[in-house]
Amino acid sequence: MQQPYLELRTKRELGTILSDSFTFIRINITPLWNVLLKTSGVFFVLTVLLSGLYQYVYTASYMTTDPLYFFVVLLLMMLGSVLFYASVSSGVYAFMQNYIETKGNIQEEVIIQNARTKIGHLVLLSVMCYMLIVLGFLFFVIPGIYFMVPVFMVFPVFCFLGMGKIDSIRAAFKLISGYWWVTFGTILVLSIVIGIISFVFQLPSTVYLGTKTFFSAVDGNGEVSGDFIYLLLATISSAASNLISIVMVVAFGLIYFDLDEEKNRTGIKAKLEELG
C-alpha cells in the first residue's frame, strides 16, 4: 500500500515541525530503518558500547584515581557520538532529498550510496562548527550563543545544497539572517521536548542509582561500582537517547525547509515548474 506523501518543502509552525517529524518517520519507518541500519548501525553500536564503558569508568571513580584513563574514555565517547550523529544526518538528509525527488518512491541503494559519501565530510564539518562555537564563546559568550543557531543548520545546508564546507557555513548564517530568534525559539522548544522524552528512558537507571546510593549511605552495602544492573540500564537509556535523536535530525531538516521556503520560495517554484 502506497504511503501518503508528506510535503517537506513548505512553511511550518513550531507544533507542525515536531508532529511532522514523527509523521515522516512513521510513514517511512521501514525504508528509513533500512537506510540508517546500513549507514549508521556500526556507529550506533560503537556509541552505545563506549557509553557503557564511560558509565563503568565513571562509577568506578577512575575520574579521581586515574584521570587520564577517564578523559581518554570520555574523548572516545565524544568521538563515537560525532560519528553517529554525522552518519545519521547523512542518512536522514539523503533520504529526505530522495524522498522529494521521487515523490515518496524512495530508492534505498541510491540513498545509502549518497549518504556514505558524506559521512567523512560531516565529521570534518562537525569539527569546524565546534571550533566556531568555541571561538564565539571566547568573545564574551554572546557570539557563541548566536553561532549555535546557524551551526544547527549547517548539516542540512551541506546535504541539500551540495556546497563545500566553508560555503555551507556561510549559507547557514545567511539562511537564518532575519529569522534568528524564531529559529532559536523553535530549536529550544524542540530540544526541551526531546530532552524530556530522553529523560523518561533515563529514569530507570537514575532511580536505581539513587536507590543504591541510599542503601550505601545506610549500611555500606550498596556499592554501585561495576554494578551490572546499573550499567545495563544506563546503556539501554543511552541507546534509546541516541535513537530519539533521529527525530531531532529530521526536525532540523524541516526547519531548513521552512526557512528556505520563507526566504527563497523553493517549494512554490518547484510546484510552478511541475505545472509547466
N, C-alpha and C positions, 0 to 999 in steps of 0.2 A: 504493500500500500504506500502510495506516494505521500510523504510527509508535507504538511503545509509549509510554504516558503515564507521566511521571515525577512522582510526588507531591512538591510543593515545600513544602507546609505540614506539616512533620514534623520531629522531633528527629533530629539527625545528629551523628556523631562527627567528629573532625578529618579523618581519612582519607576518610570518606564525603563530606564537603563538597567536597574537592578533586576526587575522582573523579566525583561527581555534577555538578560544574561542567562538566567536559569532556563528560560524558554528555549533559547538557542541550543544550550547543552542538552536539554531534554529531547528535542526533536531530532538531534543529531548524535545521540548518545553512543550508538553502536559504531558508526564510522569514525567519530571523533576519538572514541576509546581506542580503536584500532590504530589510528594515526599516532596518538600520544604513547601508546604502548611500544611502538616501533621507533619513535624518536626520543622519548623521554624515560622509557621504562628502566633502562640501566641506571640513569642518573637519579631516578626516584629511589631505587633500591639502595644506591650508594648513599644518598642523603639520609635515608631512614637509618641505615647501619651506623653512619657517622654520628647521627643524633643520639642513637642508643649508646655509642661509645662515649660521647660527651656527657650524657647523663651519668654513666658509670664513673667517669673520671671526676665529675663534679661532686657526686655524693660520697666518693671515696676520699675527698679532701685533698686531691692532688694539687688544687689551686694553692694550698699553703705548704704542702710537703714537697712538691715538685712543680713549681710554677711554669718551668719551661715546657714540661710534658703537657701540662694543662693548656697552655697557649698554642702549642702545636696542634693539639686535637681541636681546639676552638677554631684555628685557622683552616684546618681541613674541613670542618663542618661548614664554615662560611663559603669555602670554595665549592663544596658539594651543592650548597644552596644556590650559588650563582649559576653553576652548570645546569641544575634542574630548572631554574627559572628561565634561563636562556633557551633551553630545549623546549620547554612548554610554550614559551612565547613564539618561538619559530614555528612550532607545530600548529598552535591555535591560529596564528595570523595567516599562515599558508592555507589553512583550512578555510578561514573566513574569506580570503581572497578568491580561492577556487569556488567557494560557495556562491559568491557574487557573479563570477564569470560564467558559471554553468547553471545559474538559477536554481541551485539546490541539488543538481545532479552531480554530486562531487566525484572526483577521480582520486582515489586514495593513493595510488602509486605516484601520481604527479605531485600530490601534496607532500608525501613523505620525502621524495627526492628534493623538492624545493626547500622543505624545512631543514633537512640535513645540511644543505649548503650554507645555511645562515647561522647555525649554532655557534661556530667559532667566531664569526663576526659579532654576534650579540654578546658573547663573553668579553671580547675586547671593548665593545661599546659600553658594557657594564662598568668596566674598569675606568673608562674615560668619564662616564657620568658620575661615578663615585668620587673621582678626583675633582670634578667640577663642583660637586656639593661641598666637599671638604674645603676647597678654596673659597667657596661662598661663605661658609661658617667662620672662616678665619677673618673675614671682614665684617665683624660685629653682628654675626648671626643672621640678620635680616636678609642679606643676599642669598644665604644658604637656603632659607625657607622659600624664597622666591624661585630659586633654581630647581627646587624639588618638583614643582608642578610641571614645567616643561620636560623634565627628566622622565616623568611617568609616561610622556607621550613619545619619547624618542624611539622606543621599540616599534610601536605601530607605524610611525613615520618611515622608519628604515625598511620595514617589511612591506608596507603597502605602496610606497612611492619608489622603492628601489634606489634610493640615494646612497651616497657614500656616508661614512660615519660623521665626519665634520659637518657635511651638508644636512644630515638628518638632525643633528643637534640644533643647527641654525633654524631649520624648518620648524622644529618643535617649538622654539621660542616665538617664531613668527605666528604659529598656529594659535597659541594661547594669548597672543597680544590682544588686549581689549576684552579678554574673557578669563583673566587670571582668577578673579575672585569666585566666579561661578564654577570654574573648573576645580579650584581649591576646595570649595564647599562640597562639590559632588564627590571628589575623591575622599574627603574627610568622612562624610557620612557613609560611603561605601566601605571604607576601612573599619569604621566602628561596627557596622552590621556584620561584616565578615569576621571581625575580631571577636564579636560576641558568639558567633556560631563556632569559631575555633575554640573558644574558652569552654563551651559546653563539652567538647570532646576531651578537653584537658582536665575536667572536673574529677574523673575517677582517680587519676594519678595524684592530683592535688589533695583530694580528700584522704587518699591512702597515705601520702607523705605526712599530712597533718596528724593523722591518727598514730602513725609510727613515732612521730616526734613527741606526741603527748605521752605515749606509754614509755618512751625513752626517758622523759623527764620524771615519770612516776617511779619506775622500778629499774631503769637502766638496761632493759632487755629489748628495746625497740630500735636497735641499730639499723639504719637504712642502707649503709654501705654494702654494695654488692647484692642488695635485696632483689631477687629475680622478679617477683611480682611487680614491684615498683618500676623496674627497668622495662618490663614488658608493657605495662600500662603507659609509661612515658613514651615508649617507642611507637605504640599504636596511636597515641594522641598526636605525635609528630607526623606520622603518616597521614592521618586524617587532615591535619592542618595544611600539609602540602597539597593534598587533593583539593581542598576547598580553595586554595589559592588560584586554581584554574578558573574559578568563577570571576576572580578579580582581573585576571588577564583578559578574559572575554569582555568584562566591563570596560577596561581601558580601551579596547578596540572600538566599542560602541561610543565611548566618549570621543575618540578620534573622529569617527564618522559624523557625530553630532557637530563637532567644531568645524570639520571640513564642509559640512552642509551649510552651516551658519555663514562661513566666510567665502566659500567657493561655489556653492550650489551644485556640487558634483553629481549628486543623485538626480536632481531635476534635469540637469543637462544630459545625463545618460538616458533618462526616460524620453526626452525630446528626440534624441538621436534614434532611439528604438522606433519611435513613431514616424521617423523619416522627415 
